[in-house]
């Protein structure tokens, strides 16, 4: 009985207790488990917050343009229209698969019809570029019309893809 059989050593190794581990080994094991756990978490929470911030900035740009139209401030209109176009160009990237749950009003229709959602973002982008061109031309009537088009693309997208 003094000698362990090979099978007993294997069982002993499998039943190795944390008490046999150094504090450094335990810390390393816990840290590794925590990092692996974090890597498995969905990144959707950060994406949701980022897209909310971008939509709020987009809304602020729309309000700023409305005020600038009355003042004939075409430089401001152009700058804000460019921001809207820039956001619309990357908007679909902020809706990765799996980011439809949590603190979001995004409807499942986005992922069910991602091609349609991408087309809606492109329509917003194109309308913003028309607004930008009108502002650069200093044409207040064209800018007013284009702002209406930008707002229309927002509304159309929200009706189909946003839950209120």
C-alpha positions in Angstrom: 0.0 0.0 0.0 3.0 2.3 0.3 3.3 2.6 -3.5 0.6 4.3 -5.6 -0.5 2.6 -8.7 -0.4 4.7 -11.9 -4.2 5.0 -11.9 -4.2 6.3 -8.4 -1.7 9.0 -9.4 -4.0 10.1 -12.2 -7.0 10.3 -9.9 -4.9 12.2 -7.4 -3.9 14.7 -10.2 -7.5 15.1 -11.3 -8.6 15.8 -7.7 -5.8 18.4 -7.3 -7.1 20.9 -4.8 -6.6 24.7 -4.8 -4.9 24.3 -1.4 -2.0 22.7 -3.3 -1.8 25.8 -5.6 0.3 28.8 -4.8 -1.5 32.2 -4.4 0.1 33.2 -7.7 -1.3 30.2 -9.5 -4.8 30.8 -8.1 -4.7 34.5 -9.1 -3.6 33.5 -12.6 -6.4 31.0 -12.9 -9.0 33.4 -11.6 -7.7 36.2 -13.9 -7.7 33.9 -16.9 -11.3 32.8 -16.2 -12.4 36.4 -15.8 -10.8 37.5 -19.0 -12.3 34.6 -20.9 -15.7 35.4 -19.4 -15.4 39.0 -20.5 -14.4 37.9 -24.0 -17.6 35.9 -24.2 -19.8 38.7 -23.2 -21.7 40.4 -26.0 -20.2 43.8 -27.0 -23.7 45.0 -27.8 -24.0 47.3 -24.8 -21.2 49.5 -26.0 -22.5 49.6 -29.5 -26.0 50.5 -28.3 -24.6 53.4 -26.3 -22.5 54.5 -29.2 -25.3 54.5 -31.7 -27.6 56.3 -29.2 -25.0 59.0 -28.8 -24.7 59.3 -32.6 -28.5 59.6 -33.1 -28.6 62.3 -30.4 -25.8 64.2 -32.2 -27.7 63.7 -35.5 -30.9 65.1 -33.9 -28.9 68.1 -32.6 -27.5 68.7 -36.1 -31.1 68.7 -37.5 -32.1 71.4 -34.9 -29.0 73.4 -35.5 -29.7 73.4 -39.3 -33.2 74.5 -38.7 -32.0 77.5 -36.7 -29.2 78.3 -39.2 -31.6 78.3 -42.1 -33.5 81.3 -40.6 -30.2 83.1 -40.1 -28.9 82.3 -43.6 -25.8 80.7 -41.9 -24.9 78.4 -44.8 -21.5 77.5 -43.3 -23.2 76.0 -40.2 -25.8 74.2 -42.4 -23.0 72.7 -44.5 -21.0 71.6 -41.5 -24.0 70.0 -39.8 -25.2 68.4 -43.1 -21.7 66.8 -43.4 -22.1 65.4 -39.9 -25.4 63.9 -40.8 -24.0 62.4 -44.0 -21.0 61.0 -42.2 -23.2 59.3 -39.6 -25.6 57.9 -42.2 -22.6 56.4 -44.1 -21.6 54.3 -41.0 -24.9 53.8 -39.3 -25.4 50.2 -40.3 -22.1 49.3 -38.7 -23.6 50.3 -35.4 -26.2 47.5 -35.7 -24.2 44.3 -35.6 -26.1 41.0 -35.2 -27.0 40.5 -31.5 -27.3 44.2 -30.6 -31.1 44.3 -30.7 -31.6 43.4 -27.0 -31.1 45.5 -23.9 -31.6 49.2 -23.7 -32.5 49.8 -27.3 -35.6 50.8 -29.3 -34.2 49.0 -32.4 -36.8 46.7 -33.9 -35.9 43.1 -35.0 -36.9 44.3 -38.5 -33.4 45.8 -38.8 -31.8 42.4 -38.8 -34.6 40.6 -40.5 -34.3 43.1 -43.4 -30.8 44.5 -43.0 -30.6 45.2 -46.8 -33.7 47.5 -46.4 -32.2 49.1 -43.3 -28.9 49.8 -45.2 -30.9 51.3 -48.0 -32.7 53.6 -45.6 -29.4 54.7 -44.2 -28.1 55.4 -47.7 -31.3 57.4 -48.5 -30.5 59.5 -45.4 -26.9 59.9 -46.5 -27.9 60.9 -50.1 -30.4 63.5 -48.8 -27.8 64.9 -46.4 -25.4 65.4 -49.4 -28.1 67.2 -51.3 -28.6 69.5 -48.3 -24.8 70.0 -48.1 -24.7 71.0 -51.8 -27.6 73.4 -51.3 -25.8 75.0 -48.4 -22.6 75.3 -50.3 -24.5 77.0 -53.1 -26.1 79.4 -50.7 -29.6 78.4 -51.9 -32.0 78.9 -49.0 -35.0 77.4 -50.8 -33.1 74.3 -52.0 -31.7 73.9 -48.4 -35.2 74.1 -46.9 -36.4 71.5 -49.3 -33.4 69.3 -48.8 -33.8 69.5 -45.0 -37.4 68.3 -45.4 -36.0 65.4 -47.4 -33.5 64.5 -44.7 -36.2 64.6 -42.1 -38.4 62.5 -44.3 -35.7 59.8 -44.6 -35.4 59.8 -40.8 -39.1 59.4 -40.3 -39.4 56.6 -42.9 -36.6 54.7 -41.2 -38.0 55.2 -37.7 -41.5 54.0 -38.8 -40.1 50.8 -40.1 -37.1 50.1 -37.9 -37.5 51.9 -34.6 -39.8 50.8 -31.7 -41.3 53.7 -29.8 
